[in-house]
């Protein structure tokens, strides 16, 4: 294999496995793959072929020439399905052909297909890395589905050489719901690039507020709409918002906006690049009920976009010493109060708060640091695998 031993710094062969080429998980894999390839490592991708649309087609086509281990797309279902056996066979075939040093699964389904081959005799070459990106550990506990998913995670943990948690929050949640990782674990925060720190100014006709992300229940957009209504009535003015993105609950949200009398003041333009979307509103609102470590918060903070966010998931890790600015989820009154305060804030105050948060993000969330930590974790896992079994069995490292 290319690595020799886990201690050297020769190029690695890395195969990333993920399902949907959408959202923050996809952004993370793209950034990781580009930088690993740029540093001389041989990288490959296995991705779902049914999601992502033209945007995914374009980004994958641009990335493919740099993928020494190639790109393949195969239909992957979000939920368990008999067709998963076809995907597993495809993954096993790709791994046999490329013989990677590292198989890195992302998200629940990517983690499944990356790690299951480790149970197949003769298919266990290389180490298995897993980044949950929230995934199954963000399901609501107590249901039969949740118990089944946690059982699968525990089973797959037997073939996981290194866990790479995107936030300390997800790492703690995994340990509470699944159990301690059997081998290595690291916290690897998402990172952004230097060019993303160029400020984004609101357009002349910008709405009062903008949301950027998936249109689904976990994002708390219904709370934003209710707060928009109540705050507008309290202030005696019509407030406007732009909800950028796509998702399964768009129709539900459009109906709620109409029921609240907001139909002509709330726009649903569909998905678009984040920086373009930021200019459509004067303050970004992140009303989520659950998150891991959302890129949209990093991107908005870097772009100095005034920001209102809930205190969920890994978001406090982004805000750091400014965590007291966050508000609880599912609280229309608190969100409305924060929105009213944003409307009343002076330009100087808005600029100062945005600059403070941008500086904090610049200090702690770079792509270079993200990739450094991931590669170091790979090599630690390769080194641990190369040691005698008795030494390996005792080694469980849980460090950020």
Residue pairs with C-beta under 8 A, 6 or more apart in sequence:
1 13
1 99
1 101
1 125
1 126
2 10
2 11
2 12
2 13
2 42
2 101
3 10
3 12
3 13
3 101
3 379
3 382
4 10
5 382
5 383
5 386
6 379
6 380
6 381
6 382
6 383
6 384
6 385
6 386
7 379
7 383
9 379
11 40
11 41
11 42
12 36
12 41
12 42
12 101
12 102
12 375
12 378
12 379
13 41
13 42
13 44
13 68
13 69
13 98
13 99
13 100
13 101
13 102
13 126
14 36
14 41
14 42
14 43
14 44
14 69
14 100
14 101
14 102
14 104
14 378
15 43
15 44
15 45
15 46
15 69
15 94
15 95
15 98
15 100
15 102
15 103
15 104
15 114
15 126
16 29
16 32
16 33
16 43
16 44
16 45
16 46
16 104
16 105
16 106
16 110
17 45
17 46
17 91
17 103
17 104
17 105
17 106
17 110
17 111
17 113
17 114
18 25
18 26
18 29
18 45
18 46
18 47
18 48
18 105
18 106
18 107
18 109
18 110
19 47
19 48
19 51
19 76
19 78
19 107
19 108
19 109
19 110
20 26
20 48
20 51
20 52
20 76
20 78
20 107
21 47
21 48
21 51
21 52
21 56
21 59
21 60
22 51
22 52
22 56
23 213
23 214
24 133
24 190
24 292
24 293
24 294
24 295
24 296
25 106
25 107
25 133
26 52
26 56
27 190
27 295
28 106
28 131
28 133
28 166
28 190
28 295
29 45
29 106
30 59
30 63
31 191
31 193
31 367
31 370
31 371
32 370
32 371
32 374
33 43
33 45
33 63
33 66
33 67
34 63
34 66
35 367
35 368
35 371
36 43
36 371
36 375
37 43
37 66
37 67
37 68
38 66
39 371
39 375
41 375
42 68
42 69
42 100
43 66
43 67
43 68
43 69
44 67
44 68
44 69
44 70
44 71
44 94
44 98
44 100
45 60
45 63
45 67
45 70
45 71
45 72
46 72
46 73
46 74
46 90
46 91
46 94
46 113
47 56
47 60
47 71
47 72
47 73
47 74
48 73
48 74
48 75
48 76
49 73
49 74
49 75
49 76
50 75
50 76
52 60
55 271
60 71
60 73
63 71
64 70
64 71
69 98
69 100
70 94
70 98
72 90
72 94
74 86
74 87
74 90
75 83
75 86
75 87
76 84
76 87
76 109
76 113
77 83
77 84
77 109
78 109
84 112
84 113
87 113
88 113
88 116
88 117
91 113
91 114
91 116
91 117
92 117
92 120
92 123
95 103
95 117
95 123
95 125
95 126
96 123
99 125
99 126
100 125
100 126
101 126
101 127
101 378
101 382
102 126
102 127
102 129
102 378
102 381
102 382
103 114
103 115
103 117
103 126
103 127
103 128
103 129
104 114
104 128
104 129
104 130
104 131
104 164
105 111
105 112
105 113
105 114
105 115
105 128
105 129
105 130
105 131
106 131
106 133
107 131
107 132
107 133
107 134
107 135
108 132
108 135
108 136
108 149
111 130
111 131
111 132
111 135
111 156
112 152
112 156
114 128
114 129
114 130
115 128
115 130
115 156
115 159
115 160
116 156
116 159
117 123
117 124
118 124
118 128
118 159
119 158
119 159
124 159
127 161
127 162
127 378
127 381
127 382
127 385
128 159
128 160
128 161
128 162
129 160
129 161
129 162
129 163
129 164
129 374
129 377
129 378
129 381
130 156
130 160
130 162
130 163
130 164
131 163
131 164
131 165
131 166
131 188
132 163
132 165
132 166
132 170
132 174
132 292
133 166
133 170
133 292
134 166
134 170
134 290
134 291
134 292
134 313
136 146
136 149
136 150
136 152
136 153
137 150
137 153
137 170
137 173
137 174
137 177
137 178
138 173
138 218
138 290
138 292
139 145
139 146
139 149
140 146
141 177
150 177
150 178
153 174
153 177
153 178
154 178
154 179
157 178
157 179
157 181
157 182
158 182
160 181
160 182
160 183
161 183
161 184
161 381
161 384
161 385
162 183
162 184
162 185
162 186
162 377
162 378
162 380
162 381
163 171
163 174
163 181
163 183
163 184
163 185
163 186
164 185
164 186
164 188
164 374
164 377
165 171
165 174
165 185
165 186
165 187
165 188
166 187
166 188
166 189
166 190
166 292
166 293
166 314
167 187
167 189
167 292
167 293
167 313
167 314
167 317
168 187
168 314
168 317
168 400
169 292
169 293
169 313
169 314
169 316
169 317
170 292
170 293
170 313
170 314
171 185
171 187
171 398
171 400
174 181
175 181
175 398
180 396
180 398
181 396
181 398
182 396
183 381
183 384
183 392
183 395
183 396
183 397
184 377
184 380
184 381
184 384
184 395
184 396
184 397
185 396
185 397
185 398
185 399
186 373
186 376
186 377
186 399
186 400
187 399
187 400
188 370
188 373
188 374
188 377
189 293
189 314
189 317
189 364
189 365
189 369
189 370
190 293
190 295
190 298
190 365
190 370
191 365
191 366
191 367
191 368
191 369
191 370
191 371
192 295
192 298
192 299
192 302
192 361
192 365
192 366
192 367
193 366
193 367
196 275
196 299
196 302
196 303
197 302
197 303
197 358
197 362
198 303
199 303
199 304
200 275
200 278
200 279
200 303
200 304
200 305
201 279
202 278
202 279
202 280
202 281
202 282
203 279
203 280
206 279
206 280
206 281
206 282
207 240
207 241
207 242
207 265
207 267
207 280
207 281
207 282
208 239
208 240
208 241
208 281
208 282
208 283
208 339
208 343
209 224
209 228
209 239
209 240
209 241
209 242
209 281
209 282
209 283
209 284
209 285
209 339
209 342
210 241
210 242
210 243
210 244
210 277
210 278
210 280
210 281
210 282
210 283
210 284
210 285
211 219
211 221
211 224
211 241
211 242
211 243
211 244
211 245
211 281
211 284
211 285
211 286
211 287
212 244
212 245
212 274
212 277
212 278
212 284
212 296
212 300
213 219
213 244
213 245
213 286
213 288
213 294
213 296
214 245
214 246
214 247
215 221
215 243
215 245
215 246
215 247
215 248
215 249
215 250
215 253
215 268
216 247
216 248
216 249
217 249
217 289
218 288
218 289
218 290
219 247
219 287
219 288
219 289
220 287
220 288
220 289
220 310
220 329
220 330
221 243
221 249
221 253
221 287
222 252
222 253
222 256
223 287
223 329
223 330
223 331
223 332
223 335
224 241
224 243
224 285
224 287
224 335
225 241
225 253
225 256
225 257
225 260
225 262
225 266
226 260
226 332
227 287
227 332
227 335
227 336
227 339
228 239
228 241
228 260
228 262
228 265
228 266
228 339
229 260
229 261
229 262
230 332
230 333
230 336
231 239
231 336
231 339
231 340
232 238
232 239
234 336
234 340
235 340
235 343
238 265
239 265
239 339
239 343
240 265
240 266
240 267
241 262
241 265
241 266
241 267
241 281
241 285
242 266
242 267
242 269
242 277
242 280
242 281
243 253
243 266
243 267
243 268
244 269
244 270
244 271
244 272
244 277
244 280
245 270
245 271
246 270
246 271
250 268
253 268
254 263
254 268
257 263
257 266
269 280
274 295
274 296
274 299
274 300
275 299
275 303
278 284
278 299
278 300
278 303
278 305
282 306
282 342
283 305
283 306
283 307
283 308
283 339
283 342
283 343
284 296
284 300
284 305
284 306
284 307
284 308
285 308
285 309
285 335
285 339
286 294
286 296
286 297
286 300
286 307
286 308
286 309
286 310
286 315
287 308
287 310
287 329
287 335
288 294
288 309
288 310
288 312
288 313
288 315
288 329
289 310
289 312
289 329
289 330
290 312
290 313
291 312
291 313
291 314
291 315
292 313
292 314
293 313
293 314
293 315
293 317
293 318
294 313
294 314
294 315
297 307
297 309
297 315
297 318
298 318
298 361
298 365
300 307
301 307
301 318
301 354
301 357
301 358
301 360
301 361
302 358
302 361
302 362
303 358
304 351
304 354
304 355
304 358
305 354
306 342
306 345
306 350
306 353
306 354
307 354
307 357
308 327
308 335
308 338
308 339
308 342
309 315
309 319
309 325
309 326
309 327
310 326
310 327
310 328
310 329
310 335
311 323
311 326
311 327
311 328
311 329
312 329
315 326
316 323
316 326
318 360
318 361
318 365
319 325
319 326
319 357
319 360
320 360
320 364
321 360
322 356
322 357
322 360
325 353
327 334
327 335
327 338
328 334
342 350
345 353
380 397
384 392
384 395
385 392
